[in-house]
Amino acid sequence: MVGELPLDQAVMEIEELKGRAKELSECYSRYSKIADPASKLVMLQQQAATWATGETSSNMLTEARYATRRWQDIGDLVQLITNKDNKDPHLQVISVWGTGGNRGITSIIRKAYNNPEISGKFSFRARVKLMHPFNPNEFVRRFMAQVYAADTNGKQGADLGVHVLTKMKAKQEYLLKEFVEKVNKETYLVVLENLTDMEDWDAVRMFLPDMKNGSWIIVSTDQFEIASMCIGHSYKALELEHFSADHSVCAFFKQGSQDYRNKGKEMACEVSPNLSLEKIPASHREDLAEWMANYPLVGRDPQMNELGRYTAVARFSNSPVISVWGIAGIGKSALVRNLYYDRMVKSTQFTKYCWVDVSHPFNLRDFSRSLISEHHSEKDPIKECRELLRQYQCLVVIDDLQSKEEWDLIQAALVSRPSSSVIIVITTDASIATYCTNNKDQVLNVKGLEADAAIYLFKEEVKKKNPSCPLDNHKDADLEELISKCGGIPKVIVSIAALLATQTVTLMDTVRALNGNFMHHLETNPDYDSLRGLFDWMYNYFRTCPDSLKPCIFYLSIFPQGHNIRRRRLVRRWIAEGYSRDSEEKSAVDKGENFFSKLLDLSIIQQIPQLVTTAYSDTRMVACQVNGFIREYIVSRRMEENLVFELGPNCVLTTQRTGRHLIILNTWDRDRIVFESIDFSRLRSLTVFGKWESFFISKSMRLLRVLDLEDALGVKDEDLEKMVKRFNRLKFLSLRGCSEIFHLPSSFGDLRQLQTLDVRHTRIVTLPESITKLQKLQYIRAGTKAPISTPTTSSSKLTEFRRGRVLVGVKVPRGIGKLTALHTLGVVNVGASGGKAIMEELKKLTQLRKLGVSGINRQNSKDFFETSGLVHLESLLVQLEEDSQSCLDDITLPWENLQSLTLYGLKDKFPLTKSLRKLNKLDLEIDTLQKDAMDFLGMLPELCILPSRQTA
């Protein structure tokens, strides 16, 4: 036996192997460049054949989509086979072809194969995977194995398998005899999988002749030529499933064998853009109205109204282009299509309508041809499109635009001249959306459905698929959790609803299984192949996502599903982790706010309905939640990034736990042995939900930067002292809501790297002197709310309102002015902190952007409001002391950059000063709002939020 190599020798041999591999690769590269002309000619001939086939298949895909849009209840394989109006007794064939390979074919055929309507129509069914070369004996054996498996005779489980094996042991002569008996005398449905050449098809047809008994064959193939030739020269094509502009699954069937005019409502007006509105028959308009009634949008009324306004404005502006964008599957096309049909039925704004799905790679001539639907015209389609848009009032929809270069070509050739037409561009990219229109007010961002709308859509889809399904009126926490994990994405909701609608006995088992491993089921189960386009988009997005934004997204998995996340908490953590850094152009805070806004636009984070205001910038939202679907996607991949690991209900000692960020969930049993077995040497952040234990402080957490204990239970002063001693690298410390913390230790000044301190809603009333040593401190949040024990006015209503709302600040030490990096400070009790002395300290904090103070009274109010030097101040909160409501009379605010102002405890006046011209948020607590104040507020140009409380 050869002994182990010494380490140095092994390394040298590995390097030598790498060198040889590199030389071999370069050698092959040189050979490929000097390949003989003959081989290149063969390659070019093969490419030419491929291009020719590709062009034909591309045209066929366009025609399939063209035909599909003519009827409302189409694209269903079950309906193709079970159409009662089809009286043809001959053997009928349907080819199922995928433009982008086999993706989606199996699931579509499987759903139809198992459909009760299908199984009831035929005496028997069989699915046979063909071998190459074709083996007739094996074909018969596989065929009969399917027949025997369906003939259960009451057998279940392993007994059924044994039954099939026993039957298959029969001699080949007996199997052939039974095969002939079945095929010649009974009606059947046979699925042929993996058909790759016509020789195999001809051989199969010898075994499956036309007995004129109403039998059917479904051919599965990814080759256009095979799919079409199996049907014959005269065939139709319909799109069964649309995955993307380049990938669909289509069905080919014999011309005349199916008449969909009796099954669905023809939508010729949609696909005949050269047909003027006046020529659309009244029956077609009725069909459109019926379609809209049968397929209503759920939870999209605000977006529909907004898109309608954009369309009206675009007709009379210099920018006739509207952009609609959002992540894949969010419902952009459905929203636009609803407006598209609505304008056809109810409006005379436009005389022509054109909808085109952009194919890739993009070709302007093909695009123009699709736009005008004149595939066989000898005229130049680009010129025809240009004339069409110039002469008529057209509503044009361009779906799935993927690059700015595509838009440049379209704009230069078609829309560079003034016209009365309106173009709606649909894309998944925000930058493309803004690029296509020069008016930011004509960009619509489509986001996920809110919780109530998502549940309603789910139930409606279940009812549509199976009216008797118990899910229709079912209320269950597991089911609500599952719908939440869909993230308000209609495509995901509809796909899951379609599967669950067919379940009865195993319904809730399936729900719980999906909840347990949600993303794995959706990515691996063929029943969810319709979501491939969404997963492709997500994969590409995360692959190409800017390096600065990607860690911010993965970081979101720290927070449990449905957890409300304060915006400031999230942004401050990003800064502490180094994901958002200061630069010459922007501060770390501004970058963090920008990241937050981008994630909100992408529906990666969502608004919390009860906290939402549509009148103010989304970046100013107080709190958000992580989109349930996105969170599941991140969680399924976060260990690949080796970022986040959690201690939850399923943790055991043998579970491998290591990474940069540790989450302790409230469902974990606080097993000390498991905790102490973890390697914390790389740990950067610790977040605790629920109960705190003192053993969570580990000596090996030497690199810890973020310690987030917001609302944790049982954290005491002695725990805090240990934290300060152990975690001297901390940049972020939150004890918010820890009601058993009474003071910060005197050693607190040792946390020299600390940037963020949040001790709101603790028992802390005084900040220690040592805090003045923390020169890197940027953000201090302290103070709490306290009830009012005595009335401040004769109005009992005001007393009742203010109870629990009065802010109590903390006393800050002298020397607080040394913390020149501070940009957020509050709430400071001015009265308790030394009056005039603290005013002088505040003047030194020239970088302050947000300031909150309490204890303002008649004695100190003038000094406070004369504080100069805070030129960057953007947000101010003032809590007046009791019986000091009139201390702001005739006061002028000196801060010209104020954007947010909160004043609590006013009587009947507030400062009317011209310096408030930039104010966009004003929060007042006032007894009476006088007319002069109302007139003044009406003149503030930027004001959009005014949550005032008055008791006049």
C-alpha positions, -999 to +999 in steps of 0.1 A: +000+000+000+013+034-009+017+057+020+003+092+023+022+119+006+038+147+027+017+179+025+043+199+006+048+172-020+010+168-024+006+206-030+034+205-056+017+176-075-016+194-075+000+225-089+017+204-116-017+188-126-033+223-128-005+234-152-010+203-174-047+209-175-042+245-185-018+235-213-042+209-226-070+235-226-049+260-246-039+232-270-076+224-277-083+261-282-056+264-308-069+233-326-104+247-327-091+279-344-073+260-372-101+235-378-103+224-415-127+243-438-147+211-445-156+207-409-166+244-407-187+240-438-206+211-422-210+232-390-224+261-411-248+238-429-260+225-396-264+260-382-283+271-413-307+242-409-311+250-372-318+287-381-344+277-407-361+254-382-358+281-356-375+307-378-403+283-387-408+274-350-407+310-340-434+318-366-455+289-353-452+301-317-464+335-328-493+319-346-501+297-316-503+327-294-523+345-320-548+317-320-548+313-282-558+349-277-589+345-299-608+325-273-612+330-236-613+294-223-585+280-244-551+266-238-565+236-219-554+201-230-584+186-212-608+207-232-591+197-265-597+160-257-631+161-241-648+186-264-683+172-267-687+190-301-660+168-316-679+138-331-649+125-352-645+087-344-611+085-360-579+081-340-569+116-331-534+129-323-522+159-303-485+169-302-473+188-272-442+208-280-420+230-259-402+259-275-375+259-249-370+221-244-390+197-222-396+222-194-433+223-185-444+195-209-445+167-184-466+186-158-491+198-184-496+163-198-497+147-163-524+171-151-546+162-182-538+125-179-550+124-143-580+146-148-613+128-139-629+139-172-601+122-192-601+090-172-639+087-175-638+092-213-615+062-221-616+025-212-579+026-204-549+049-204-511+043-208-480+064-207-451+049-225-415+063-227-400+053-260-366+037-263-341+044-290-338+026-313-374+015-311-380-019-296-414-033-303-414-060-276-403-034-250-430-010-262-457-036-257-444-046-223-443-010-211-478-004-226-493-034-208-476-026-175-495+006-175-527-012-183-522-037-155-514-009-130-547+008-137-566-025-133-561-026-095-590-050-085-590-033-051-553-038-046-533-011-029-497-003-019-472-031-024-499-055-034-505-035-065-469-037-075-468-074-070-500-077-091-483-059-120-452-080-117-472-112-117-491-103-148-459-092-166-444-127-160-467-140-187-452-151-220-447-126-247-473-143-269-499-138-241-490-101-237-492-095-274-526-112-275-539-090-247-524-059-263-542-066-296-575-072-277-572-039-259-561-017-288-586-032-313-617-032-291-615-005-265-611+033-265-577+044-251-556+074-244-518+068-249-491+093-241-459+088-260-429+104-242-395+112-257-404+109-294-373+121-313-377+109-349-404+100-374-391+064-379-402+057-343-435+074-349-442+052-380-433+021-360-456+030-331-485+037-355-482+001-368-491-010-332-517+017-327-538+017-359-570+038-364-599+016-353-623+045-355-634+041-319-626+076-305-591+068-292-564+094-287-526+097-288-506+125-271-471+129-284-445+147-262-416+162-280-392+192-279-388+192-317-410+214-337-407+193-369-417+161-351-446+178-334-460+191-367-453+160-388-471+137-364-503+157-371-499+161-409-499+191-432-531+207-421-528+215-384-536+241-358-515+252-328-526+266-295-504+279-266-511+257-235-487+275-211-468+308-214-436+307-194-418+337-210-416+355-243-392+328-256-406+297-239-441+283-242-457+248-244-480+244-274-505+218-286-507+208-323-539+191-336-555+184-369-572+213-387-610+211-382-609+184-355-617+210-328-640+239-330-634+263-302-660+287-314-686+268-294-663+263-264-650+299-259-656+335-269-635+346-298-613+376-291-605+387-326-604+423-318-573+418-296-553+401-323-564+422-352-548+456-345-555+469-380-592+466-374-606+499-363-628+501-333-658+511-353-656+478-372-655+456-341-688+437-341-711+444-311-709+406-302-671+409-298-675+438-275-700+417-255-675+389-254-648+412-240-671+425-214-680+389-204-643+380-202-637+409-179-666+399-157-654+362-156-617+371-149-618+402-126-587+416-111-583+411-074-570+438-051-559+460-080-584+488-081-560+516-070-534+505-097-562+503-124-573+538-115-537+550-116-529+533-149-561+548-163-550+583-153-516+578-168-532+567-201-554+598-202-525+621-195-501+604-220-525+611-249-520+648-245-484+650-234-450+651-250-443+616-235-468+591-249-451+562-232-462+546-200-440+520-182-454+492-160-428+472-141-425+447-112-410+413-105-420+383-126-454+368-117-466+399-099-495+405-123-482+433-146-496+418-178-530+410-162-533+445-150-525+461-184-547+435-202-577+445-180-572+482-190-567+472-226-600+454-228-617+480-207-608+507-232-620+485-261-654+480-245-661+513-227-640+540-243-635+558-276-601+571-267-584+548-293-594+535-327-568+507-329-553+482-304-520+463-307-504+439-282-471+422-289-450+399-268-413+407-274-393+377-287-357+372-278-332+377-294-349+409-305-354+416-342-371+448-351-386+435-383-402+405-366-414+428-338-431+451-363-446+421-381-460+408-349-473+443-341-494+446-372-501+408-376-493+410-413-469+380-416-472+376-453-473+412-464-447+422-490-446+457-476-419+468-451-435+460-417-414+488-400-428+514-423-463+500-419-460+503-381-448+538-383-477+548-405-502+530-383-490+549-352-489+582-370-523+580-387-544+565-359-550+568-322-535+534-312-531+518-278-500+497-281-488+472-254-452+460-256-448+431-232-415+417-217-391+443-229-357+432-215-331+459-224-326+496-231-311+486-265-344+470-276-362+502-267-337+524-286-344+504-317-382+506-313-382+543-304-360+553-333-379+534-359-415+537-347-422+563-320-396+590-326-422+613-343-452+630-327-484+609-326-516+606-308-509+569-299-501+557-264-475+529-258-475+509-226-442+491-219-442+461-195-408+450-180-393+435-149-365+461-147-370+494-130-341+511-149-357+501-182-391+514-171-377+548-163-356+548-195-385+543-218-405+573-206-390+607-199-417+614-173-412+597-139-449+603-132-458+578-159-440+548-143-462+524-125-446+499-100-468+468-095-463+452-061-476+421-044-512+418-032-521+426+004-530+398+027-568+401+024-566+402-014-542+373-015-566+351+006-596+362-016-577+353-048-567+319-034-603+311-025-617+323-058-592+302-078-601+271-057-638+277-062-632+281-100-612+248-102-634+228-079-666+244-065-671+216-040-636+218-025-637+223+013-609+250+010-634+275-002-647+284+033-618+268+052-601+287+080-569+273+093-536+287+106-516+263+084-535+275+053-531+312+062-493+305+067-491+289+032-509+318+016-486+342+034-456+324+020-469+331-015-458+367-009-489+383-026-476+370-060-507+361-080-489+335-101-477+316-071-511+318-054-529+306-085-505+277-090-509+264-054-546+269-054-549+248-086-531+219-070-549+220-037-583+223-054-580+187-066-572+174-031-597+160-007-585+135+019-549+145+018-556+182+016-543+195+049-514+170+048-504+186+015-507+221+031-485+212+060-460+195+037-458+227+016-453+248+047-425+225+060-404+227+028-421+253+007-394+263-018-382+228-024-417+216-034-422+245-058-388+241-074-388+203-078-425+193-082-435+192-119-470+204-109-454+238-104-436+241-138-457+272-145-435+290-120-403+283-140-403+318-154-405+333-119-376+312-107-356+319-137-361+356-131-352+353-095-321+333-102-309+359-128-318+388-106-297+374-077-269+364-100-267+399-115-278+418-084-253+447-075-228+435-049-239+464-026-275+453-025-273+415-025-261+411+012-289+435+022-314+411+007-300+379+023-298+398+056-336+400+056-339+363+065-328+372+100-364+383+107-391+356+112-420+354+087-446+381+093-423+400+117-427+438+116-393+454+110-387+490+118-371+508+089-345+526+111-336+493+128-329+477+095-309+506+080-288+510+111-280+473+111-269+475+074-246+503+083-231+484+113-225+454+090-207+476+065-233+470+038-239+507+035-209+530+038-202+567+035-189+579+002-181+613-014-215+613-031-238+599-004-238+592+033-242+557+046-277+566+059-288+579+025-275+548+008-293+526+033-326+545+027-320+540-010-315+503-006-348+502+015-366+520-013-353+496-040-363+465-020-398+480-015-402+487-052-391+451-060-417+437-035-389+421-016-402+440+014-438+450+017-459+476+034-478+468+066-514+478+057-523+495+090-491+516+088-492+525+052-496+561+039-497+565+001-492+603+003-456+602+015-424+586+003-422+549+007-387+553+022-402+570+052-424+541+062-421+533+098-420+495+094-422+467+068-424+430+065-403+407+043-423+393+013-432+357+023-422+342-010-389+361-013-380+352+023-386+315+016-363+318-014-336+335+006-339+310+035-335+281+010-302+296-001-288+315+028-266+286+040-251+285+005-239+320+012-229+308+047-245+339+062-274+331+085-282+302+108-309+299+134-318+281+166-354+271+163-377+242+172-359+216+151-324+222+163-304+192+177-269+187+188-258+171+155-271+199+134-242+218+118-244+254+128-219+280+117-220+313+100-219+351+104-254+358+118-271+339+145-309+341+152-324+327+183-361+322+178-387+323+206-396+287+197-362+273+206-360+254+239-329+272+251-307+241+253-274+252+267-255+221+255-266+228+219-257+265+222-222+258+236-214+233+209-216+261+182-186+277+167-189+315+171-155+324+159-169+340+127-201+354+143-209+391+133-244+395+147-267+380+174-304+385+173-327+372+200-365+368+198-383+359+230-365+349+262-329+359+270-306+336+288-273+347+304-254+318+287-260+335+254-229+356+262-199+336+249-162+343+251-157+332+215-179+359+201-149+382+198-159+396+164-195+405+172-206+438+157-244+437+161-263+428+192-300+432+187-322+423+218-352+444+208-382+433+229-362+403+244-375+391+278-354+388+309-324+410+300-310+425+332-284+451+342-259+424+352-263+409+317-256+442+301-224+447+322-211+413+309-220+423+273-200+455+275-170+436+289-171+408+263-183+426+231-160+456+228-162+455+190-199+463+189-211+488+164-249+483+170-266+477+204-304+476+207-320+471+241-353+486+229-382+473+249-361+456+275-381+467+305-357+453+332-328+475+321-325+504+345-291+519+337-261+518+314-229+507+332-201+531+339-178+510+317-201+518+287-174+541+274-153+511+265-175+504+234-153+527+213-166+513+180-203+518+188-223+537+162-259+529+171-275+528+206-312+522+210-325+521+246-361+533+239-388+520+262-363+508+289-362+521+325-331+542+317-336+578+327-299+590+326-271+584+302-237+579+319-208+604+316-187+577+300-209+579+269-191+611+259-160+589+251-178+572+221-166+595+193-181+572+166-216+573+180-240+585+153-274+574+166-289+576+201-326+567+207-337+569+244-367+578+265-401+563+268-438+572+270-456+578+303-493+583+312-505+616+323-518+616+359-534+651+359-554+668+333-537+695+312-569+710+300-606+711+307-612+689+278-616+653+290-612+641+254-577+656+251-568+641+285-579+607+273-560+611+240-528+621+256-527+595+282-499+571+272-485+595+246-464+619+266-428+614+258-403+613+287-367+620+277-335+611+294-310+632+311-278+636+292-244+644+307-224+675+301-199+669+274-225+654+250-214+681+226-182+661+221-201+635+201-198+654+169-206+624+147-241+623+160-269+628+134-298+614+155-304+622+191-336+618+211-354+621+233-334+645+255-350+659+286-338+695+283-352+706+317-335+677+336-302+681+317-293+716+328-314+740+308-290+766+292-260+744+296-274+717+275-284+742+249-248+751+245-239+715+241-265+709+214-251+738+194-219+719+190-237+689+173-236+705+139-242+672+120-276+666+137-303+658+113-329+644+138-335+658+173-361+650+198-365+669+231-389+670+260-391+692+291-396+724+270-413+750+292-417+788+296-382+791+312-362+774+285-383+775+253-369+808+240-333+796+245-340+763+228-356+778+197-328+803+194-303+775+191-283+782+160-257+761+142-280+731+135-280+739+098-286+702+087-316+696+110-343+679+090-365+664+117-376+679+151-398+665+178-408+687+208-428+676+238-440+706+259-443+703+297-477+705+313-491+740+316-466+752+290-489+751+260-485+788+252-447+789+254-444+787+216-465+818+210-446+842+188-417+818+184-399+816+151-382+784+141-347+791+128-341+758+109-347+762+072-341+726+062-368+711+084-388+684+066-406+668+096-419+686+126-437+670+156-452+693+183-470+678+213-488+697+240-499+728+222-529+749+232-542+770+203-511+783+184-480+769+167-451+788+151-461+803+118-427+808+102-415+811+066-387+787+074-411+758+071-412+759+033-396+725+029-418+708+055-436+677+042-447+661+074-463+679+103-477+661+134-496+683+158-512+677+192-532+709+197-564+720+215-577+742+187-565+748+152-572+785+143-582+797+109-549+816+104-530+784+111-552+765+086-545+792+060-508+790+067-507+752+064-525+755+030-496+776+017-468+750+026-459+737-009-444+704+002-467+694+030-484+660+024-489+645+059-508+662+086-519+638+114-531+666+137-552+660+168-575+687+180-604+690+204-621+723+194 
